[in-house]
């Protein structure tokens, strides 16, 4: 598998993980009791981009390592998953 393929898989895992990590530890302006004029109460009080990006990178690297080990060392691929849709015809 080429470097570009590895990077593409990692990028997809990273992007999906980002949306799972975004709400972790987020405190809204309503929770803090300090709502800025012109914003909604559910807006983040302090967005910690560095923390979110670092956590996303670490978690996605662990997921990627598990995928890499499963596919290269154990021979598990998408073809090994059971079919959900029955074959017709």
C-alpha positions as CSV (number, residue, x, y, z in Angstrom):
1,X,0.0,0.0,0.0
2,X,1.4,3.4,-0.9
3,X,2.0,6.3,1.4
4,X,-0.9,8.2,-0.2
5,X,-3.3,5.4,0.7
6,X,-2.0,5.3,4.3
7,X,-2.4,9.0,4.5
8,X,-5.9,8.9,3.0
9,X,-7.1,6.3,5.5
10,X,-5.6,8.2,8.4
11,X,-7.1,11.4,7.3
12,X,-10.6,9.9,7.1
13,X,-10.2,8.4,10.6
14,X,-8.9,11.7,11.9
15,X,-11.8,13.7,10.5
16,X,-14.4,11.3,11.9
17,X,-12.7,11.3,15.3
18,X,-12.6,15.1,15.3
19,X,-16.4,15.3,15.4
20,X,-16.5,12.7,18.2
21,X,-13.9,14.7,20.2
22,X,-15.3,18.2,19.7
23,X,-18.0,18.1,22.5
24,X,-15.7,16.5,25.1
25,X,-15.1,18.9,28.0
26,X,-16.9,21.7,26.2
27,X,-18.5,24.2,28.6
28,X,-21.1,26.6,27.0
29,X,-21.6,30.2,27.8
30,X,-24.8,29.3,29.5
31,X,-23.0,26.9,31.8
32,X,-20.5,29.6,32.7
33,X,-23.2,32.3,33.2
34,X,-21.4,34.8,30.9
35,X,-23.3,35.0,27.6
36,X,-21.7,37.4,25.1
37,X,-24.2,39.8,23.4
38,X,-25.2,38.5,20.0
39,X,-24.4,34.8,20.7
40,X,-26.5,31.9,21.8
41,X,-26.1,30.3,25.3
42,X,-24.9,27.1,23.7
43,X,-21.8,28.7,22.2
44,X,-18.5,27.5,23.7
45,X,-17.2,29.7,26.5
46,X,-13.6,28.9,25.7
47,X,-12.7,26.9,22.6
48,X,-9.5,25.0,23.2
49,X,-8.4,24.2,19.6
50,X,-5.0,22.9,20.6
51,X,-6.4,20.4,23.1
52,X,-9.0,19.2,20.6
53,X,-6.5,18.7,17.8
54,X,-4.0,16.9,20.0
55,X,-6.6,14.6,21.5
56,X,-8.0,13.9,18.0
57,X,-4.6,13.1,16.7
58,X,-3.8,10.7,19.6
59,X,-7.1,8.9,19.4
60,X,-7.0,8.6,15.6
61,X,-3.4,7.3,15.7
62,X,-4.5,4.5,18.1
63,X,-7.5,3.6,15.8
64,X,-5.2,3.7,12.8
65,X,-2.6,1.5,14.5
66,X,-5.4,-1.0,15.3
67,X,-6.6,-1.0,11.7
68,X,-3.0,-1.3,10.4
69,X,-2.3,-4.3,12.7
70,X,-5.6,-6.0,11.8
71,X,-5.2,-5.6,8.1
72,X,-1.5,-6.3,7.7
73,X,-0.6,-8.7,10.5
74,X,-3.9,-10.6,11.1
75,X,-5.2,-10.4,7.5
76,X,-8.6,-9.0,8.5
77,X,-10.2,-6.9,5.7
78,X,-13.6,-5.6,4.7
79,X,-14.2,-8.9,2.9
80,X,-14.2,-10.8,6.2
81,X,-17.2,-8.8,7.5
82,X,-20.5,-10.6,7.2
83,X,-22.9,-9.4,4.5
84,X,-25.8,-7.5,5.9
85,X,-27.8,-7.4,2.6
86,X,-28.8,-10.8,1.2
87,X,-27.8,-11.7,-2.3
88,X,-30.7,-11.7,-4.8
89,X,-30.6,-13.8,-8.0
